Amino acid sequence: MRCKIIYLLAFICLFAISCNEMDDGNHVDPITVNEKINGEWGLMNLKMVDEVAKTNKLEPSEQTLSTLFNYDSFRIKFNVDEKRKPTSYEVTGDVPPLFALKGYWRLSSDFQQSTGEPLKVYLYSDAQKTLKTDELKLTAVPGSNEEMELQLVRTSGGTPFVSYTFKLNAIN
């Protein structure tokens, strides 16, 4: 009798396990940084850093430019195509240009790096993306807070002498 109960329990367990079908859902592509950047961004803060003064521990080494030179009207829009690949960008607002006001863009990688290195946003003057005009560092990737930070570094002989940090928030 005891053996029959064990066989019956084993049969019930095997039957229950065989009826359990795994449902992992439908496959979706992972979210890329391109998608997170896509859209229009408004300026929250623009900071200029004198990299030479900062290196030599001289003050002041930083200045906020957000309220100067009409930067409070600064907007940048990054566009992607139907495959979520970068296409064009455009800066609007009556601001002095720190980089080309319109053109094309791409990222150094579609995904954040595990090394912690910031991604680079390459700016181009042509749709084929062969004539690079500038390079921005993506120092803060947009997330649930819908904020992003870009850094433009100017160098001379490979040595940084000034950088501009744009803190942006999503408008769309």
DAMO-V352240 format. One record per backbone hydrogen bond with DSSP energy under -0.5 kcal/mol. CO is the residue of the C=O (numbers start at 1). NH is the residue of the N-H. Records with the same first field share a line. If there is no record, write none. Layout:
CO->NH + NH
//
This chain:
1->5
2->6
3->7
4->8
5->9
6->10
7->11
8->12
9->13
10->14
11->15
12->16
13->17
14->18
15->19
16->20
17->20
19->21
20->22
22->24
32->36
33->37
34->38
39->78
40->171 + 172
41->76
42->169
45->167
46->65 + 66
47->165
48->63
49->51 + 163
50->54
51->55
52->56
53->58
54->57
61->50
63->48 + 65
65->68
68->71
69->96
70->73
71->74
74->43
75->92
76->41
77->90
78->39
79->87
81->84
85->81
87->105
88->79
89->103
90->77
92->75
93->95
101->91
103->89
104->124
106->122
110->33
113->116
117->113
119->138
120->108 + 122
121->136
122->106
123->133 + 134
124->104
126->129
130->132
131->125
134->123
135->153
136->121
137->139 + 151
138->119
140->149
143->146
146->170
148->168
149->139 + 140
150->166
151->137 + 153
152->164
154->161 + 162
156->159
158->160
159->156
161->51 + 52
162->154
163->49
164->152 + 166
165->47 + 167
166->150 + 168
167->44 + 45
168->148
169->42
//
